[in-house]
Amino acid sequence: MKHERKEKFRLFDAVLMAVVVILVVESAAPAAAVGSSQFFWWGILLVLFFLPYGLISAELGTTYTGDGGIYDWVKMAFGRRWGARVAWFYWINFPIWMASLAVLFTEVMVQIFNLTVSTPVLVGIQLLFIWIVTIISCYPVSDSKWILNLAAFAKVAIMVCLGVLGIYHAVTKGMANDFSGRALLPTFDLKSLSFISVILFNFLGFEVVTTLADDMENPKKQIPQAIIYGGILIAFFYLFAAFGMGAAVPADQLSTSGGLIDSFILLVGGLNPFIVIIGLLFMYTLAANLISWALGVNYVAFYAAKNHDLPQVFAKENPKNEMPVGASMVNGIVASILVVAAPFIPNENIFWAFFALNVVALLVSYIMMFPAFLKLRKIDPDRERPFKVPGGPGLLKVIAYVPLVLLVVTLFFSVVPLSSEEMGEKVPILIGTIAATIIGEICIRLGDKKYKEKQQNEKIE
């Protein structure tokens, strides 16, 4: 028996979905920590990464419309093992991100209300945050699209307010950072190169919009439009907010966790009701970020498990609404373990410790997407492509390999400590990345064993 017809996404909803998925307010401060040269990096990465990534996502998302998304694309191009690796890293980033945002949620709460709260109470609030998000993620995104639409407006309001206040501060009191021509040029120091991964992270998520094809009125037309219009809006808002923070806070004093609220406090002259409203909007967007990403992440894990590429717990679905509740529950459990363990981790900035590991895991999952695009063009040339990346073979290689090289280089600088000063910050990220890789390989091999046993049983029957 068919479910009742779900409310369809219009182009307006799809553009807002792109904004709410990709416009990640909490990562604006870590990106701004690069300093004035961030504008060079935003500009160059918009052209060399964001644009080709968006075009490739539009072609793959409209050509191969299954809910497996990036997992399906890589699997079709390079086989089960590589598809499974992509699915693993694409999934594991999510509960780590959920834990980091739960920590940030309580940090912002304490900051805007000037509270003194015991660690057990903070952990309790973080667990409540995690499980509210987890439960909402068990329902179709079209049922909660008002949450995402409201979040898009909240993010835009935060970014616009930050940018406008930054301009006012620059005109009336001057800039906190040097924005002269030389300062805008990249320094290529280790700190700057380490934070480039955050800017790339800020660009990711278009393929999540493509998983909504079944909920759209005209996906073949709406997905490319959502990527183009959403991309223009996202680029503008990121740069506008980056200017606001650059006007308010010296880059070397900018906190990766509290930097955004700190910027507002400095721009308006202290805590007041306006800061509380901005803080509450910010806290709301943290939950909405996770809800908007959950659909794409959970479906990738679900389909991978269905194909015995991930543990079978991810294959559990709700028979009433066909949502991947197994993946949602595992997300909640892993994120809960991390926030309970966080107080025992010797790190002053737990948000950044979790967030940096989440960024690395997500970036790793995208590496194979770009060669998969080229491979699918080669092995599946006759497939109808409603949206096709323009250009000949030479240009297509440039469009695919430039973002790939950028991903690999930024991952290297994000994970590998290249000086003694970086050891304390990067060694935990390196250890976490290695651990995630080993656990993933174990899960993949176990899944492969189950798959072969299934095939053997089918032959016997």
Secondary structure as the mmCIF struct_conf table of DSSP 4:
data_model
#
loop_
_struct_conf.conf_type_id
_struct_conf.id
_struct_conf.beg_label_comp_id
_struct_conf.beg_label_asym_id
_struct_conf.beg_label_seq_id
_struct_conf.end_label_comp_id
_struct_conf.end_label_asym_id
_struct_conf.end_label_seq_id
HELX_LH_PP_P HELX_LH_PP_P1 LYS A 2 LYS A 8
STRN STRN1 PHE A 9 PHE A 9
HELX_RH_AL_P HELX_RH_AL_P1 LEU A 11 ILE A 22
HELX_RH_3T_P HELX_RH_3T_P1 VAL A 25 SER A 27
HELX_RH_AL_P HELX_RH_AL_P2 ALA A 28 ALA A 32
TURN_TY1_P TURN_TY1_P1 ALA A 33 VAL A 34
TURN_TY1_P TURN_TY1_P2 SER A 36 SER A 37
HELX_RH_AL_P HELX_RH_AL_P3 GLN A 38 LEU A 45
HELX_RH_PI_P HELX_RH_PI_P1 LEU A 46 PHE A 50
HELX_RH_AL_P HELX_RH_AL_P4 LEU A 51 THR A 63
BEND BEND1 TYR A 64 TYR A 64
BEND BEND2 GLY A 66 GLY A 66
TURN_TY1_P TURN_TY1_P3 ASP A 67 GLY A 69
HELX_RH_AL_P HELX_RH_AL_P5 ILE A 70 PHE A 78
HELX_RH_AL_P HELX_RH_AL_P6 ARG A 80 PHE A 113
TURN_TY1_P TURN_TY1_P4 ASN A 114 ASN A 114
HELX_RH_AL_P HELX_RH_AL_P7 THR A 119 ILE A 136
TURN_TY1_P TURN_TY1_P5 SER A 137 CYS A 138
BEND BEND3 TYR A 139 TYR A 139
HELX_RH_3T_P HELX_RH_3T_P2 VAL A 141 SER A 144
HELX_RH_AL_P HELX_RH_AL_P8 LYS A 145 LYS A 173
BEND BEND4 ALA A 176 ASN A 177
BEND BEND5 SER A 180 SER A 180
TURN_TY1_P TURN_TY1_P6 GLY A 181 LEU A 184
BEND BEND6 LEU A 185 LEU A 185
HELX_RH_AL_P HELX_RH_AL_P9 LEU A 190 PHE A 203
HELX_RH_AL_P HELX_RH_AL_P10 PHE A 206 THR A 210
TURN_TY1_P TURN_TY1_P7 THR A 211 LEU A 212
HELX_RH_3T_P HELX_RH_3T_P3 ALA A 213 ASP A 215
STRN STRN2 MET A 216 MET A 216
BEND BEND7 GLU A 217 ASN A 218
HELX_RH_AL_P HELX_RH_AL_P11 PRO A 219 ALA A 248
BEND BEND8 VAL A 249 VAL A 249
HELX_RH_3T_P HELX_RH_3T_P4 ALA A 251 GLN A 253
TURN_TY1_P TURN_TY1_P8 THR A 256 GLY A 258
HELX_RH_AL_P HELX_RH_AL_P12 GLY A 259 VAL A 268
TURN_TY1_P TURN_TY1_P9 GLY A 269 GLY A 269
BEND BEND9 GLY A 270 GLY A 270
HELX_RH_AL_P HELX_RH_AL_P13 PRO A 273 LYS A 306
TURN_TY1_P TURN_TY1_P10 ASN A 307 HIS A 308
BEND BEND10 ASP A 309 LEU A 310
HELX_RH_3T_P HELX_RH_3T_P5 GLN A 312 ALA A 315
TURN_TY1_P TURN_TY1_P11 PRO A 319 ASN A 321
HELX_RH_AL_P HELX_RH_AL_P14 VAL A 325 ALA A 341
HELX_RH_3T_P HELX_RH_3T_P6 ALA A 342 PHE A 344
BEND BEND11 ILE A 345 ILE A 345
BEND BEND12 GLU A 348 GLU A 348
HELX_RH_AL_P HELX_RH_AL_P15 ILE A 350 TYR A 366
TURN_TY1_P TURN_TY1_P12 ILE A 367 MET A 368
HELX_RH_AL_P HELX_RH_AL_P16 MET A 369 ILE A 379
TURN_TY1_P TURN_TY1_P13 PRO A 381 ASP A 382
BEND BEND13 ARG A 383 ARG A 383
BEND BEND14 PRO A 386 PHE A 387
BEND BEND15 GLY A 391 GLY A 391
HELX_RH_AL_P HELX_RH_AL_P17 PRO A 393 VAL A 415
BEND BEND16 VAL A 416 VAL A 416
BEND BEND17 SER A 419 SER A 419
HELX_RH_3T_P HELX_RH_3T_P7 SER A 420 GLU A 422
HELX_RH_AL_P HELX_RH_AL_P18 MET A 423 ILE A 460
#
